[in-house]
Amino acid sequence: MQKTFSEMIHSGKPVLVDFFAEWCGPCKTMSPILAEVKKEMGDAVTIIKVDVDKSPQAAQVYQVQGVPTLILFKNGETLWRQSGVVNKWGLVGVIKKFINQ
């Protein structure tokens, strides 16, 4: 059964959400970085991509003004957010900081 977005971000483990758009150049740069982060972190983190053009309501709820915007959730709380491209080690460091909180 598919979990809803709300169910996923209320998980006890970190959930990194990438708000992106197909037409966005920097968003395309983030895709392989996110794949590397997933490879590095494994099951310690869930990574979700949300297309702001297909889900404008989600972008509005989280006040996403530009893409890419990355938001880290755990137990439904926003732990960290940043707009723009973030390198692999920056993301891994942020996620590791919140894994055991």
C-alpha positions in Angstrom: 0.0 0.0 0.0 1.3 3.4 -1.0 1.9 5.8 2.0 0.7 9.4 1.7 3.1 12.3 1.8 1.9 13.2 5.3 2.4 9.6 6.5 5.9 9.6 5.1 7.1 12.8 6.7 5.6 11.8 10.0 8.0 8.8 10.0 10.4 8.3 12.9 13.3 8.4 10.5 14.5 11.4 8.5 12.7 12.1 5.2 14.5 14.3 2.7 12.1 16.0 0.3 13.4 17.5 -2.9 11.0 20.0 -4.3 11.9 20.3 -8.0 10.7 21.1 -11.5 11.5 19.3 -14.8 12.5 22.6 -16.5 15.0 23.5 -13.7 18.7 23.1 -14.5 20.0 23.0 -10.9 17.3 20.4 -10.1 18.8 18.1 -12.7 22.1 18.6 -11.0 20.5 17.4 -7.7 19.3 14.1 -9.0 22.6 12.2 -9.1 23.6 13.9 -5.8 20.5 12.5 -4.2 21.2 9.1 -5.7 24.7 9.2 -4.1 23.2 10.3 -0.7 20.8 7.4 -0.8 23.6 5.0 -1.6 25.7 6.4 1.3 22.9 6.5 3.8 20.8 3.5 2.8 17.7 2.9 4.9 18.6 5.5 7.4 16.8 8.1 5.3 13.9 8.2 2.9 14.2 10.5 -0.1 11.1 11.8 -1.9 11.0 14.0 -5.0 8.0 16.4 -5.4 7.5 18.1 -8.8 6.1 21.5 -7.9 4.3 21.8 -11.2 2.4 18.6 -10.6 1.9 19.2 -6.9 1.5 23.0 -6.5 -0.4 22.5 -3.2 2.5 20.8 -1.5 4.8 23.6 -2.7 2.4 26.2 -1.3 1.9 24.4 2.0 5.7 24.4 2.6 6.2 27.9 1.1 8.6 26.7 -1.6 9.5 29.8 -3.5 12.3 28.4 -5.7 13.6 25.1 -6.9 15.3 23.0 -5.9 14.3 23.3 -2.3 15.3 20.5 0.1 13.5 20.0 3.3 14.4 17.4 5.9 11.5 16.1 8.0 11.3 13.7 11.0 8.1 13.0 13.0 6.3 15.6 10.9 8.7 18.4 11.9 10.8 20.5 9.6 14.4 20.0 10.8 16.3 21.7 8.0 15.6 23.4 4.7 17.7 24.9 2.0 17.1 26.2 -1.5 19.7 25.6 -4.3 22.1 22.8 -5.0 23.7 21.1 -1.9 26.6 18.7 -2.4 26.5 15.1 -1.3 28.7 15.5 1.8 26.7 18.6 2.9 23.5 16.5 2.8 25.0 13.5 4.4 26.2 15.7 7.3 22.8 17.3 7.8 21.0 13.9 7.8 23.5 12.3 10.2 23.0 15.2 12.6 19.3 14.4 12.9 19.3 10.5 12.7 19.5 9.9 16.4 17.5 12.9 17.7 
